[in-house]
Amino acid sequence: MERMVSANGYGICLFSANTLEDFLKREKIRKRKLLSLLQKDKELYLTTQREGILVPLVQINSYNYAIKLAGQDAPFDGQWEQKIDYDGFNLEIKDGLWISAISQMEPFEPKEYHVEREEVYAKPPFGQEHCRSPWELWYKTLDGIYTDYTDIKYDVPAGKYLLSIKGYVRKEPLEYPTPNCGFFFSLTEVEAFEGFKNPRESDDYDFNVGSMK
């Protein structure tokens, strides 16, 4: 089965949990609603891009997205059509790579990303079934039929990387919950970051592959 992430909050975010936590401690940030904070504080947000703290892919449709990482997953095949190809985003990894719904930044709960075994539990207010494990977080929809994956993790060695992003759409759409859009990520290790690119520059980057013809 293809790994996927549900883009709750109309975005996806890539980060390493320890990198993000160390940054919050250094900056003495206690507020856990990071999405709101970074939207309000432009200089702080640009610092996260300069230092490779996280990479947000925003203003995308709230779909299920197939997720693939170069070297660990097979590339998208002939059933898919490539729509975007961007590269050069800074990302520092200390403890593996998380690819998450951007809503997970609102609030960011560090303990969710440091569990040693799978835990399935009911969560208020609706008592839905939730799961957290060392490799993924998911929950059942209110009807109990479908599973939304909010976070998946890849085992990636610690280091500084430049992230490349390719976006795809399925040529012949399939029924929900099968993803009809997807992202292929690749990482190139570097000794140090030289400058940075801002994925939120709307004039330069458009990640909303689901709306592309």
TORLOVO-104389 format. One record per residue: residue number from 1; residue in three letters; x, y, z of N, C-alpha, C in turn. Coordinates in steps of 0.02 Angstrom, whole numbers, plus 32768, in hexadecimal, padded with zeros to 4 digits. Example, Ala and Ser with C-alpha at 12.3 -4.5 7.8 and 13.67 -1.06 7.14 Angstrom:
% TORLOVO-104389
{lumlo 1 "ALA" {8294 7EE4 8186} {8267 7F1F 8186} {8294 7F5B 8186}}
{lumlo 2 "SER" {8282 7F90 8162} {82AC 7FCB 8165} {8285 8002 818A}}
END
This chain:
% TORLOVO-104389
{lumlo 1 "MET" {802A 7FC4 8000} {8000 8000 8000} {802C 803E 8000}}
{lumlo 2 "GLU" {8019 8070 7FD7} {803F 80AE 7FD5} {8038 80D3 8017}}
{lumlo 3 "ARG" {806E 80F0 802E} {806A 811A 8069} {8049 815C 8055}}
{lumlo 4 "MET" {8023 8178 8082} {8000 81B6 8071} {7FF9 81E1 80B0}}
{lumlo 5 "VAL" {7FEC 8221 80A3} {7FDE 8252 80D8} {7F9F 8278 80C5}}
{lumlo 6 "SER" {7F72 8282 80F4} {7F37 82AA 80EA} {7F48 82F3 80F9}}
{lumlo 7 "ALA" {7F41 831E 80C8} {7F58 8364 80CF} {7F25 838E 80F5}}
{lumlo 8 "ASN" {7F18 837B 8133} {7EEB 83A2 815D} {7F0A 83E7 816A}}
{lumlo 9 "GLY" {7EE2 841B 8166} {7EFC 845E 816C} {7F16 847A 812A}}
{lumlo 10 "TYR" {7F0A 8455 80F4} {7F1E 846B 80B1} {7F69 8474 80AA}}
{lumlo 11 "GLY" {7F8E 8445 80C6} {7FD6 8448 80BE} {7FF8 840A 80D9}}
{lumlo 12 "ILE" {8037 8402 80C6} {8062 83CC 80DE} {80A3 83EB 80F6}}
{lumlo 13 "CYS" {80C0 83CE 812A} {80FD 83EA 8147} {8131 83B2 814E}}
{lumlo 14 "LEU" {8170 83C1 813D} {81A6 8391 8146} {81D6 83AB 817B}}
{lumlo 15 "PHE" {81E8 8380 81AA} {8214 8395 81E0} {8231 8358 8203}}
{lumlo 16 "SER" {8265 8366 822B} {8281 8335 8259} {826E 834C 829F}}
{lumlo 17 "ALA" {824F 8320 82C6} {8233 8335 8306} {8268 8354 8334}}
{lumlo 18 "ASN" {82A2 8335 833A} {82D5 8350 8366} {82F0 8393 834D}}
{lumlo 19 "THR" {82F5 839C 830C} {830B 83DC 82F0} {82DA 8413 8304}}
{lumlo 20 "LEU" {829A 8405 82FC} {8267 8436 830D} {8265 8444 8357}}
{lumlo 21 "GLU" {826A 8411 8380} {8269 841B 83C9} {82A5 8442 83E1}}
{lumlo 22 "ASP" {82E0 8433 83C5} {831C 8458 83D9} {8316 84A2 83C6}}
{lumlo 23 "PHE" {82F8 84AF 838D} {82ED 84F5 8378} {82BE 8519 83A8}}
{lumlo 24 "LEU" {8288 84F9 83BB} {8258 8518 83E9} {8278 8526 842D}}
{lumlo 25 "LYS" {82A2 84F8 8444} {82C5 8503 8484} {82F6 853D 847F}}
{lumlo 26 "ARG" {831B 853F 8448} {834D 8574 843F} {832C 85B9 843C}}
{lumlo 27 "GLU" {82F3 85BD 8419} {82CF 85FC 8411} {82A0 860B 844B}}
{lumlo 28 "LYS" {829F 85DD 847C} {8275 85E4 84B8} {822B 85ED 84A5}}
{lumlo 29 "ILE" {8216 85C4 8476} {81D0 85C6 845E} {81A8 8591 8484}}
{lumlo 30 "ARG" {8177 85A7 84A9} {814C 8578 84CE} {8109 856E 84AB}}
{lumlo 31 "LYS" {80F8 859D 8481} {80B9 8597 845D} {80BB 855C 842E}}
{lumlo 32 "ARG" {8088 8532 8431} {8087 84F5 8409} {8060 84FD 83C8}}
{lumlo 33 "LYS" {803C 8534 83BF} {8019 853F 8380} {804A 855E 834F}}
{lumlo 34 "LEU" {8075 8534 8334} {80AD 854C 830C} {8098 8569 82CA}}
{lumlo 35 "LEU" {8064 854D 82AC} {804D 8567 826C} {8039 85B0 8272}}
{lumlo 36 "SER" {8012 85BE 82A5} {7FFC 8604 82B1} {8038 8631 82C0}}
{lumlo 37 "LEU" {8066 8617 82E9} {80A0 863F 82FB} {80CA 8650 82BE}}
{lumlo 38 "LEU" {80D8 8620 8294} {8102 862C 825A} {80E0 8655 8224}}
{lumlo 39 "GLN" {809E 8654 8223} {8079 8680 81F5} {807D 86C8 820B}}
{lumlo 40 "LYS" {807F 86D4 824D} {8080 8718 8268} {80C7 8735 8269}}
{lumlo 41 "ASP" {80F8 870B 8278} {813D 8722 8281} {8166 870F 8244}}
{lumlo 42 "LYS" {816A 873C 8213} {818C 872C 81D4} {81D6 871F 81DE}}
{lumlo 43 "GLU" {81F6 8746 8208} {823E 873D 8213} {824D 86F9 8232}}
{lumlo 44 "LEU" {8224 86E5 8261} {822D 86A3 8280} {8222 866C 824C}}
{lumlo 45 "TYR" {81EF 8675 8223} {81E3 8644 81EE} {821E 8640 81BE}}
{lumlo 46 "LEU" {8239 8678 81A9} {8272 8678 817B} {82AF 8657 819C}}
{lumlo 47 "THR" {82B6 865E 81DD} {82EC 863C 8200} {82E4 85F1 81FB}}
{lumlo 48 "THR" {82A6 85D9 81FF} {829C 8590 81F8} {82AF 8578 81B3}}
{lumlo 49 "GLN" {82A7 85A1 8180} {82BA 858E 813D} {8305 8591 8133}}
{lumlo 50 "ARG" {8323 85C3 8150} {836C 85CC 814B} {8390 8592 816C}}
{lumlo 51 "GLU" {8375 857B 81A5} {8397 8547 81CD} {837D 8501 81BF}}
{lumlo 52 "GLY" {834C 84FA 8193} {8333 84B8 8181} {830B 8497 81B8}}
{lumlo 53 "ILE" {82E3 84BE 81DC} {82BC 84A3 8214} {827F 847C 81FC}}
{lumlo 54 "LEU" {825D 8496 81C9} {8223 8474 81AD} {8216 848F 8167}}
{lumlo 55 "VAL" {81F2 8469 813F} {81E0 847F 80FC} {8194 8477 80F5}}
{lumlo 56 "PRO" {816F 84AF 80F0} {8127 84AB 80E8} {8112 84AD 809F}}
{lumlo 57 "LEU" {80E3 8482 808C} {80C3 8484 804B} {807C 8499 8057}}
{lumlo 58 "VAL" {806C 84D9 804B} {802D 84F5 8060} {7FFF 8504 8025}}
{lumlo 59 "GLN" {7FC0 8513 8037} {7F8D 8524 8006} {7F83 84EC 7FD3}}
{lumlo 60 "ILE" {7F7E 84AF 7FEC} {7F6F 8476 7FC2} {7F2B 845B 7FD8}}
{lumlo 61 "ASN" {7F09 8439 7FAA} {7EC8 841E 7FBA} {7ECD 83EA 7FF2}}
{lumlo 62 "SER" {7E98 83E5 8019} {7E98 83B8 8052} {7E86 8371 803A}}
{lumlo 63 "TYR" {7EB6 8352 8017} {7EAE 830F 7FFB} {7EDC 82DF 8021}}
{lumlo 64 "ASN" {7ED5 829F 8010} {7F08 826D 8020} {7F3E 8271 7FEB}}
{lumlo 65 "TYR" {7F7D 8273 8000} {7FB5 8278 7FD1} {7FE2 823B 7FD8}}
{lumlo 66 "ALA" {7FEF 821A 7FA0} {8021 81E4 7FA0} {8065 8204 7FAD}}
{lumlo 67 "ILE" {808D 81E4 7FD9} {80CE 81FF 7FED} {8103 81CC 7FDB}}
{lumlo 68 "LYS" {8138 81E4 7FBA} {8170 81B9 7FA9} {81B2 81DE 7FB7}}
{lumlo 69 "LEU" {81E4 81B9 7FCE} {8225 81D5 7FDC} {8259 81AF 7FB2}}
{lumlo 70 "ALA" {8282 81D5 7F8E} {82B5 81B7 7F63} {82E3 818A 7F8C}}
{lumlo 71 "GLY" {82F3 814F 7F72} {831E 8120 7F95} {82F9 80F1 7FC3}}
{lumlo 72 "GLN" {82BA 8101 7FD1} {8293 80D6 7FFE} {8251 80BF 7FDE}}
{lumlo 73 "ASP" {8239 80E3 7FAD} {81FB 80D1 7F8B} {8207 80D0 7F3F}}
{lumlo 74 "ALA" {81E0 80A8 7F1C} {81E4 80A8 7ED3} {81C7 80EA 7EB9}}
{lumlo 75 "PRO" {81E4 8105 7E83} {81C9 8143 7E67} {8181 813A 7E4F}}
{lumlo 76 "PHE" {815F 8171 7E43} {811C 816E 7E26} {8122 8150 7DDF}}
{lumlo 77 "ASP" {80F3 8125 7DCE} {80F7 8103 7D8E} {80CD 8126 7D59}}
{lumlo 78 "GLY" {80C0 8102 7D22} {809D 8120 7CEA} {8055 8131 7CF5}}
{lumlo 79 "GLN" {8039 811D 7D2F} {7FF4 812F 7D3F} {7FEF 8178 7D56}}
{lumlo 80 "TRP" {8029 8197 7D60} {802B 81DB 7D7C} {804A 820B 7D4A}}
{lumlo 81 "GLU" {8038 824B 7D50} {8054 8280 7D28} {8076 82B4 7D55}}
{lumlo 82 "GLN" {80B4 82C4 7D46} {80D8 82F5 7D6F} {80C1 833B 7D5F}}
{lumlo 83 "LYS" {80B7 8364 7D95} {809F 83A8 7D8D} {80D1 83DD 7DA5}}
{lumlo 84 "ILE" {80F9 83CE 7DD8} {8128 83FF 7DF2} {816B 83DE 7E00}}
{lumlo 85 "ASP" {819F 8407 7E02} {81E2 83F0 7E12} {8209 842B 7E2F}}
{lumlo 86 "TYR" {8211 842B 7E72} {8235 8460 7E94} {826E 8441 7EBD}}
{lumlo 87 "ASP" {82A2 8469 7ECA} {82D9 844E 7EF3} {82FA 8485 7F1B}}
{lumlo 88 "GLY" {8327 8470 7F47} {8351 849F 7F6B} {8337 84B8 7FAD}}
{lumlo 89 "PHE" {8307 8495 7FCD} {82ED 84AA 800E} {8317 848C 8046}}
{lumlo 90 "ASN" {832B 84B6 8075} {8355 84A0 80AD} {832E 8474 80DD}}
{lumlo 91 "LEU" {834D 843E 80F4} {832D 8412 8125} {8363 83EE 814D}}
{lumlo 92 "GLU" {8364 83FA 818E} {8394 83D7 81BA} {8370 839E 81DD}}
{lumlo 93 "ILE" {838E 8363 81D9} {8370 8327 81F7} {839D 830E 822F}}
{lumlo 94 "LYS" {837E 8301 8269} {83A3 82E6 82A2} {838B 82A1 82B7}}
{lumlo 95 "ASP" {834B 8293 82AB} {832E 8255 82C5} {82FA 8238 8296}}
{lumlo 96 "GLY" {8308 823B 8256} {82D7 8223 8225} {82AC 825A 820A}}
{lumlo 97 "LEU" {8289 824C 81D4} {8261 827E 81B1} {8217 826F 81BA}}
{lumlo 98 "TRP" {81F2 82A0 81D6} {81AA 829C 81DB} {818B 82C5 81A2}}
{lumlo 99 "ILE" {8157 82A8 8183} {812F 82CA 8150} {80E8 82CB 816C}}
{lumlo 100 "SER" {80CD 8307 8178} {8091 830D 81A1} {805F 833E 8183}}
{lumlo 101 "ALA" {8020 8334 8196} {7FED 8367 8188} {8001 83A6 81AE}}
{lumlo 102 "ILE" {7FFB 83DF 818D} {8012 841D 81AD} {7FE7 842E 81EB}}
{lumlo 103 "SER" {7FAC 8412 81EF} {7F82 841D 822B} {7FA4 8401 8269}}
{lumlo 104 "GLN" {7FD5 83D5 8261} {7FF8 83B9 829B} {8025 83ED 82BC}}
{lumlo 105 "MET" {802E 8425 829B} {8054 845D 82B9} {8026 8489 82E3}}
{lumlo 106 "GLU" {7FE6 8477 82E9} {7FB5 84A3 8308} {7F87 847C 8338}}
{lumlo 107 "PRO" {7FA1 8466 8372} {7FE4 8473 838D} {8015 843B 837C}}
{lumlo 108 "PHE" {8054 844A 8382} {8089 8418 837D} {8093 83F8 83C1}}
{lumlo 109 "GLU" {808D 83B5 83C3} {8093 838F 8401} {80D0 8362 83FB}}
{lumlo 110 "PRO" {8109 8376 8417} {8147 834E 840F} {8140 8306 8425}}
{lumlo 111 "LYS" {811A 82F9 8459} {8115 82B4 8473} {80F7 8285 843E}}
{lumlo 112 "GLU" {80D1 829F 840F} {80B3 8274 83DC} {80E8 8255 83AF}}
{lumlo 113 "TYR" {8123 8273 83AC} {8156 825D 837D} {818F 8237 839F}}
{lumlo 114 "HIS" {8184 8224 83DE} {81B6 81FE 8403} {8194 81C6 8429}}
{lumlo 115 "VAL" {8178 8197 8405} {8159 815C 8424} {8181 811F 840F}}
{lumlo 116 "GLU" {8182 80ED 8439} {81AB 80B2 842E} {8184 8077 8412}}
{lumlo 117 "ARG" {8142 807A 8416} {8119 8042 83FE} {80D6 805D 83E6}}
{lumlo 118 "GLU" {80B1 8035 83C3} {8070 804A 83AB} {803E 8050 83E4}}
{lumlo 119 "GLU" {8019 8087 83E4} {7FE5 8092 8416} {7FA5 80A5 83F2}}
{lumlo 120 "VAL" {7F71 807D 83FD} {7F2F 808B 83E0} {7F01 809F 8419}}
{lumlo 121 "TYR" {7EDD 80D7 8411} {7EB5 80F1 8447} {7E7B 811A 842C}}
{lumlo 122 "ALA" {7E49 8124 8456} {7E10 814F 8444} {7E1E 8195 845E}}
{lumlo 123 "LYS" {7E0F 81C6 8435} {7E20 820C 8446} {7DE1 8237 8447}}
{lumlo 124 "PRO" {7DD6 825D 847D} {7D9D 828B 847F} {7DA4 82C1 8449}}
{lumlo 125 "PRO" {7D6E 82E4 8435} {7D2C 82E0 8454} {7CFF 82AB 8436}}
{lumlo 126 "PHE" {7D13 828D 83FF} {7CE6 825F 83DC} {7CF8 8216 83E7}}
{lumlo 127 "GLY" {7D2F 8209 840A} {7D42 81C5 8418} {7D5B 819E 83DC}}
{lumlo 128 "GLN" {7D74 81C2 83A9} {7D8F 81A0 836E} {7DCD 8178 8380}}
{lumlo 129 "GLU" {7DD8 8143 8359} {7E13 811B 8361} {7E50 8140 8345}}
{lumlo 130 "HIS" {7E83 8148 836E} {7EC2 8167 8359} {7EFB 8135 8363}}
{lumlo 131 "CYS" {7F31 8141 833E} {7F6C 8117 8346} {7FAA 8142 833F}}
{lumlo 132 "ARG" {7FDA 8135 8369} {801D 8153 8361} {8050 811B 8368}}
{lumlo 133 "SER" {8084 811F 8341} {80B9 80ED 8341} {80FA 8110 832F}}
{lumlo 134 "PRO" {8132 80ED 8332} {8171 810D 831E} {8173 8122 82D5}}
{lumlo 135 "TRP" {8143 8109 82AB} {8148 8115 8263} {810B 8137 8245}}
{lumlo 136 "GLU" {80D5 813F 826C} {809A 8160 8250} {8069 8173 8286}}
{lumlo 137 "LEU" {803F 81A5 8275} {8006 81B8 829E} {7FC8 81B8 8271}}
{lumlo 138 "TRP" {7F90 819B 8289} {7F54 819B 8261} {7F17 819C 828E}}
{lumlo 139 "TYR" {7EDD 81A9 8270} {7E9E 81A6 8295} {7E67 8190 8266}}
{lumlo 140 "LYS" {7E33 8173 8283} {7DF9 815E 825C} {7DCA 819A 8253}}
{lumlo 141 "THR" {7DAB 819F 8219} {7D79 81D3 820D} {7D3D 81C6 823A}}
{lumlo 142 "LEU" {7D12 81F8 8241} {7CDA 81F3 8270} {7CAC 81B7 8261}}
{lumlo 143 "ASP" {7CA7 81A5 8221} {7C7D 816C 8210} {7CA0 812A 821D}}
{lumlo 144 "GLY" {7CE1 812D 822E} {7D06 80F1 823D} {7D1B 80C8 8201}}
{lumlo 145 "ILE" {7D0F 80E1 81C5} {7D1C 80BB 8188} {7D62 80C6 816E}}
{lumlo 146 "TYR" {7D77 8106 816D} {7DB7 8116 814D} {7DEC 8129 8181}}
{lumlo 147 "THR" {7E2A 8124 816C} {7E63 8136 8196} {7E87 8171 8178}}
{lumlo 148 "ASP" {7E90 81A6 819F} {7EB7 81E0 818A} {7EFC 81DD 81AA}}
{lumlo 149 "TYR" {7F2F 81DC 8181} {7F74 81DB 819A} {7F8C 8223 819E}}
{lumlo 150 "THR" {7F9A 823B 81DB} {7FB0 8280 81E4} {7FFC 8286 81E2}}
{lumlo 151 "ASP" {8020 8250 81F1} {8069 8252 81F5} {8086 820F 81E1}}
{lumlo 152 "ILE" {80BC 8211 81B9} {80E3 81D5 81AC} {812D 81E6 81B2}}
{lumlo 153 "LYS" {8155 81B5 81C6} {819C 81C1 81D3} {81C7 8194 81A7}}
{lumlo 154 "TYR" {81FF 81B1 8190} {8232 818C 816C} {8273 818D 8194}}
{lumlo 155 "ASP" {8296 8155 8193} {82D7 8150 81B3} {830C 816E 8185}}
{lumlo 156 "VAL" {8323 81AA 8196} {8354 81CF 816E} {838E 81E2 819B}}
{lumlo 157 "PRO" {83CD 81D6 8186} {8406 81E7 81B0} {8409 8232 81C1}}
{lumlo 158 "ALA" {8424 8241 81FB} {842B 8287 820F} {8458 82AC 81DF}}
{lumlo 159 "GLY" {8446 82EB 81D2} {846F 8314 81A7} {8448 8350 818C}}
{lumlo 160 "LYS" {846A 837A 8167} {844B 83B2 8145} {843E 839E 80FD}}
{lumlo 161 "TYR" {8401 83AD 80E4} {83ED 8397 80A2} {83CC 83D1 807B}}
{lumlo 162 "LEU" {83D0 83CB 8039} {83A6 83F3 800D} {836E 83C6 7FF4}}
{lumlo 163 "LEU" {8331 83DE 7FFE} {82F5 83B7 7FEE} {82DC 83C9 7FA8}}
{lumlo 164 "SER" {82CE 8396 7F80} {82AE 839F 7F3F} {8268 8382 7F42}}
{lumlo 165 "ILE" {8239 83A2 7F1E} {81F3 8390 7F21} {81D7 838B 7EDB}}
{lumlo 166 "LYS" {81BD 8351 7ECB} {8198 8347 7E8D} {8150 8336 7E9E}}
{lumlo 167 "GLY" {8122 8354 7E79} {80DB 8348 7E86} {80B9 8326 7E4B}}
{lumlo 168 "TYR" {808B 82F8 7E5B} {806A 82CF 7E28} {801F 82CD 7E32}}
{lumlo 169 "VAL" {7FFC 82BE 7DFB} {7FB5 82AF 7DFE} {7FA9 826E 7DD8}}
{lumlo 170 "ARG" {7F77 8249 7DEF} {7F67 820A 7DCD} {7F41 8218 7D8C}}
{lumlo 171 "LYS" {7F55 81F8 7D56} {7F36 8204 7D15} {7EED 81F0 7D14}}
{lumlo 172 "GLU" {7EDE 81B8 7D35} {7E99 81A0 7D39} {7E86 819D 7D83}}
{lumlo 173 "PRO" {7E61 81CE 7D9C} {7E52 81D2 7DE4} {7E2E 8193 7DFD}}
{lumlo 174 "LEU" {7E3F 8180 7E3B} {7E1F 8148 7E5C} {7DF4 8162 7E96}}
{lumlo 175 "GLU" {7DCA 8137 7EB1} {7D9B 814C 7EE5} {7DC0 8157 7F27}}
{lumlo 176 "TYR" {7DA5 8188 7F4D} {7DBD 8195 7F91} {7DB7 8155 7FBA}}
{lumlo 177 "PRO" {7DE9 8145 7FE6} {7E1F 8171 7FFD} {7E61 8169 7FD6}}
{lumlo 178 "THR" {7E61 8146 7F9E} {7E9F 813E 7F78} {7EB9 8182 7F62}}
{lumlo 179 "PRO" {7EF9 8192 7F6E} {7F13 81D3 7F5A} {7F15 81DB 7F0E}}
{lumlo 180 "ASN" {7F01 8215 7EF7} {7F06 8226 7EB0} {7F3A 825C 7EA3}}
{lumlo 181 "CYS" {7F5B 8272 7ED8} {7F93 82A1 7ED4} {7FCC 8285 7EFE}}
{lumlo 182 "GLY" {8008 829C 7EF0} {8040 8282 7F17} {807E 82AD 7F11}}
{lumlo 183 "PHE" {80AC 82A1 7F3F} {80EC 82C5 7F3F} {8125 8293 7F44}}
{lumlo 184 "PHE" {8159 829F 7F1B} {8196 8278 7F1D} {81CE 82A5 7F37}}
{lumlo 185 "PHE" {81E8 8293 7F71} {821C 82BC 7F91} {8260 829A 7F89}}
{lumlo 186 "SER" {8294 82C3 7F81} {82D8 82A9 7F81} {8304 82D8 7FA9}}
{lumlo 187 "LEU" {8339 82BC 7FC5} {8366 82E0 7FF2} {83AD 82DB 7FDA}}
{lumlo 188 "THR" {83CF 8315 7FD6} {8416 8317 7FC4} {843C 8334 7FFF}}
{lumlo 189 "GLU" {8469 830D 801C} {848E 8323 8058} {84C2 8358 8045}}
{lumlo 190 "VAL" {84C7 838A 8070} {84F8 83C0 8067} {851D 83CB 80A9}}
{lumlo 191 "GLU" {8557 83EA 80A5} {857E 83F9 80E1} {8560 8433 8107}}
{lumlo 192 "ALA" {8547 8465 80E2} {852B 84A0 8101} {84F8 84BF 80D2}}
{lumlo 193 "PHE" {84C9 84E5 80EE} {8498 8508 80C5} {84B6 8549 80AB}}
{lumlo 194 "GLU" {84A9 8557 806C} {84BF 8596 804E} {8482 85B9 8032}}
{lumlo 195 "GLY" {8469 85EA 8058} {842B 860B 8045} {83F0 85DD 8052}}
{lumlo 196 "PHE" {83B6 85F1 8039} {837A 85C8 8042} {8345 85DC 8010}}
{lumlo 197 "LYS" {8315 85AF 8007} {82DA 85BC 7FDE} {829D 85BA 800B}}
{lumlo 198 "ASN" {826C 85E4 7FFC} {8230 85EA 8025} {81F5 85CA 8001}}
{lumlo 199 "PRO" {81DE 858F 8017} {81A7 856D 7FF3} {8165 8592 7FF7}}
{lumlo 200 "ARG" {8160 85C5 8021} {8122 85EC 8026} {8120 8626 7FF6}}
{lumlo 201 "GLU" {8153 862E 7FCC} {8152 8662 7F99} {8123 864D 7F61}}
{lumlo 202 "SER" {80E6 8667 7F62} {80B2 8650 7F34} {80C2 865E 7EEB}}
{lumlo 203 "ASP" {80EC 8691 7EDE} {80FE 86A0 7E99} {812F 866E 7E7C}}
{lumlo 204 "ASP" {8152 864A 7EA8} {8185 861B 7E92} {816F 85D2 7E98}}
{lumlo 205 "TYR" {8143 85C3 7EC8} {8133 857E 7ED6} {80E7 8574 7EDC}}
{lumlo 206 "ASP" {80D0 853E 7EBD} {808A 852A 7EC2} {8089 84DF 7ECC}}
{lumlo 207 "PHE" {8075 84C9 7F07} {8075 8482 7F18} {8030 8462 7F10}}
{lumlo 208 "ASN" {7FFF 8489 7EFB} {7FBA 8470 7EF8} {7FAE 8447 7EB8}}
{lumlo 209 "VAL" {7FCF 840D 7EB5} {7FCC 83E5 7E79} {7F85 83CC 7E69}}
{lumlo 210 "GLY" {7F5B 83C7 7E9D} {7F17 83AF 7E92} {7EEC 83DD 7E69}}
{lumlo 211 "SER" {7F01 841C 7E61} {7EDA 844C 7E39} {7EF9 8459 7DF5}}
{lumlo 212 "MET" {7F30 8436 7DE5} {7F53 8442 7DA7} {7F36 8417 7D6F}}
{lumlo 213 "LYS" {7F2C 8435 7D35} {7F12 8411 7CFB} {7F4A 83EB 7CD7}}
END
